Amino acid sequence: MSIFLSYILFIGIFTGLALSLYFGLQAIKLI
């Protein structure tokens, strides 16, 4: 169970970074 939770946490952080990078690039294009 501990490994499963750490896996979900890793996926959540990775997804968050990917989304922030994606929206950051979109914002730069709009400027």
C-alpha distance matrix in Angstrom:
0.0 3.8 5.4 5.0 6.3 8.7 9.8 10.7 12.4 14.3 15.4 16.6 18.5 20.0 21.1 22.6 24.6 25.8 27.0 28.7 30.4 31.5 33.0 34.5 36.4 37.5 38.9 40.7 42.3 43.5 45.3
3.8 0.0 3.8 5.4 5.2 6.2 8.6 10.0 10.6 12.3 14.3 15.4 16.6 18.4 20.0 21.1 22.8 24.4 25.8 27.1 28.7 30.3 31.7 32.9 34.9 36.3 37.4 39.1 40.9 42.3 43.8
5.4 3.8 0.0 3.8 5.5 5.2 6.1 8.7 9.8 10.5 12.3 14.2 15.4 16.4 18.3 19.9 21.2 22.5 24.3 25.8 27.0 28.4 30.3 31.4 33.1 34.6 36.1 37.6 39.2 40.8 42.4
5.0 5.4 3.8 0.0 3.8 5.5 5.0 6.3 8.7 9.9 10.7 12.4 14.4 15.4 16.5 18.4 20.2 21.1 22.5 24.4 25.9 26.9 28.6 30.1 31.8 33.0 34.5 36.3 37.7 39.1 41.0
6.3 5.2 5.5 3.8 0.0 3.8 5.3 5.1 6.2 8.6 9.9 10.5 12.4 14.2 15.3 16.4 18.5 20.0 21.0 22.5 24.4 25.6 26.9 28.4 30.4 31.5 32.7 34.6 36.3 37.5 39.2
8.7 6.2 5.2 5.5 3.8 0.0 3.8 5.5 5.0 6.1 8.6 9.8 10.6 12.2 14.1 15.2 16.6 18.3 19.9 21.1 22.6 24.2 25.8 26.8 28.7 30.3 31.5 33.0 34.8 36.3 37.8
9.8 8.6 6.1 5.0 5.3 3.8 0.0 3.8 5.4 5.1 6.3 8.6 10.0 10.6 12.2 14.2 15.5 16.5 18.3 20.1 21.2 22.4 24.4 25.6 27.2 28.6 30.2 31.7 33.2 34.8 36.6
10.7 10.0 8.7 6.3 5.1 5.5 3.8 0.0 3.8 5.4 5.1 6.1 8.7 9.9 10.4 12.1 14.3 15.2 16.3 18.2 19.9 20.8 22.3 24.0 25.8 26.8 28.3 30.2 31.6 32.9 34.7
12.4 10.6 9.8 8.7 6.2 5.0 5.4 3.8 0.0 3.8 5.5 5.1 6.2 8.6 9.9 10.5 12.4 14.3 15.4 16.5 18.4 19.9 21.2 22.3 24.5 25.8 26.8 28.6 30.5 31.7 33.2
14.3 12.3 10.5 9.9 8.6 6.1 5.1 5.4 3.8 0.0 3.8 5.4 5.3 6.1 8.5 9.9 10.7 12.3 14.3 15.5 16.6 18.3 20.1 21.0 22.7 24.4 25.8 27.1 28.9 30.5 32.0
15.4 14.3 12.3 10.7 9.9 8.6 6.3 5.1 5.5 3.8 0.0 3.8 5.5 5.1 6.0 8.5 9.9 10.4 12.1 14.1 15.3 16.2 18.2 19.7 21.1 22.4 24.1 25.7 27.1 28.6 30.5
16.6 15.4 14.2 12.4 10.5 9.8 8.6 6.1 5.1 5.4 3.8 0.0 3.8 5.5 5.2 6.1 8.7 9.9 10.5 12.2 14.2 15.3 16.4 18.0 20.0 21.0 22.3 24.3 25.9 27.0 28.8
18.5 16.6 15.4 14.4 12.4 10.6 10.0 8.7 6.2 5.3 5.5 3.8 0.0 3.8 5.5 5.0 6.2 8.6 9.9 10.6 12.3 14.2 15.5 16.3 18.4 20.0 21.0 22.5 24.5 25.9 27.2
20.0 18.4 16.4 15.4 14.2 12.2 10.6 9.9 8.6 6.1 5.1 5.5 3.8 0.0 3.8 5.4 5.2 6.2 8.7 10.0 10.6 12.2 14.4 15.2 16.7 18.5 20.0 21.2 22.8 24.6 26.2
21.1 20.0 18.3 16.5 15.3 14.1 12.2 10.4 9.9 8.5 6.0 5.2 5.5 3.8 0.0 3.8 5.5 5.1 6.1 8.5 9.8 10.4 12.2 13.9 15.4 16.5 18.2 19.9 21.2 22.7 24.6
22.6 21.1 19.9 18.4 16.4 15.2 14.2 12.1 10.5 9.9 8.5 6.1 5.0 5.4 3.8 0.0 3.8 5.5 5.2 6.1 8.5 9.9 10.7 12.0 14.3 15.4 16.3 18.3 20.1 21.2 22.7
24.6 22.8 21.2 20.2 18.5 16.6 15.5 14.3 12.4 10.7 9.9 8.7 6.2 5.2 5.5 3.8 0.0 3.8 5.5 5.2 6.1 8.5 10.0 10.3 12.3 14.2 15.2 16.4 18.5 20.1 21.3
25.8 24.4 22.5 21.1 20.0 18.3 16.5 15.2 14.3 12.3 10.4 9.9 8.6 6.2 5.1 5.5 3.8 0.0 3.8 5.6 5.2 6.1 8.7 9.7 10.7 12.4 14.3 15.4 16.8 18.7 20.4
27.0 25.8 24.3 22.5 21.0 19.9 18.3 16.3 15.4 14.3 12.1 10.5 9.9 8.7 6.1 5.2 5.5 3.8 0.0 3.8 5.4 5.0 6.1 8.3 9.9 10.5 12.1 14.2 15.4 16.6 18.6
28.7 27.1 25.8 24.4 22.5 21.1 20.1 18.2 16.5 15.5 14.1 12.2 10.6 10.0 8.5 6.1 5.2 5.6 3.8 0.0 3.8 5.5 5.3 5.9 8.6 9.9 10.4 12.2 14.3 15.4 16.7
30.4 28.7 27.0 25.9 24.4 22.6 21.2 19.9 18.4 16.6 15.3 14.2 12.3 10.6 9.8 8.5 6.1 5.2 5.4 3.8 0.0 3.8 5.6 5.0 6.2 8.7 9.9 10.6 12.5 14.5 15.7
31.5 30.3 28.4 26.9 25.6 24.2 22.4 20.8 19.9 18.3 16.2 15.3 14.2 12.2 10.4 9.9 8.5 6.1 5.0 5.5 3.8 0.0 3.8 5.4 5.3 6.4 8.8 10.1 10.9 12.7 14.8
33.0 31.7 30.3 28.6 26.9 25.8 24.4 22.3 21.2 20.1 18.2 16.4 15.5 14.4 12.2 10.7 10.0 8.7 6.1 5.3 5.6 3.8 0.0 3.8 5.4 4.9 6.1 8.6 9.8 10.6 12.6
34.5 32.9 31.4 30.1 28.4 26.8 25.6 24.0 22.3 21.0 19.7 18.0 16.3 15.2 13.9 12.0 10.3 9.7 8.3 5.9 5.0 5.4 3.8 0.0 3.8 5.4 5.1 6.3 8.8 10.1 11.0
36.4 34.9 33.1 31.8 30.4 28.7 27.2 25.8 24.5 22.7 21.1 20.0 18.4 16.7 15.4 14.3 12.3 10.7 9.9 8.6 6.2 5.3 5.4 3.8 0.0 3.8 5.4 5.1 6.3 8.8 10.2
37.5 36.3 34.6 33.0 31.5 30.3 28.6 26.8 25.8 24.4 22.4 21.0 20.0 18.5 16.5 15.4 14.2 12.4 10.5 9.9 8.7 6.4 4.9 5.4 3.8 0.0 3.8 5.4 5.1 6.4 9.0
38.9 37.4 36.1 34.5 32.7 31.5 30.2 28.3 26.8 25.8 24.1 22.3 21.0 20.0 18.2 16.3 15.2 14.3 12.1 10.4 9.9 8.8 6.1 5.1 5.4 3.8 0.0 3.8 5.4 5.2 6.5
40.7 39.1 37.6 36.3 34.6 33.0 31.7 30.2 28.6 27.1 25.7 24.3 22.5 21.2 19.9 18.3 16.4 15.4 14.2 12.2 10.6 10.1 8.6 6.3 5.1 5.4 3.8 0.0 3.8 5.5 5.3
42.3 40.9 39.2 37.7 36.3 34.8 33.2 31.6 30.5 28.9 27.1 25.9 24.5 22.8 21.2 20.1 18.5 16.8 15.4 14.3 12.5 10.9 9.8 8.8 6.3 5.1 5.4 3.8 0.0 3.8 5.5
43.5 42.3 40.8 39.1 37.5 36.3 34.8 32.9 31.7 30.5 28.6 27.0 25.9 24.6 22.7 21.2 20.1 18.7 16.6 15.4 14.5 12.7 10.6 10.1 8.8 6.4 5.2 5.5 3.8 0.0 3.8
45.3 43.8 42.4 41.0 39.2 37.8 36.6 34.7 33.2 32.0 30.5 28.8 27.2 26.2 24.6 22.7 21.3 20.4 18.6 16.7 15.7 14.8 12.6 11.0 10.2 9.0 6.5 5.3 5.5 3.8 0.0
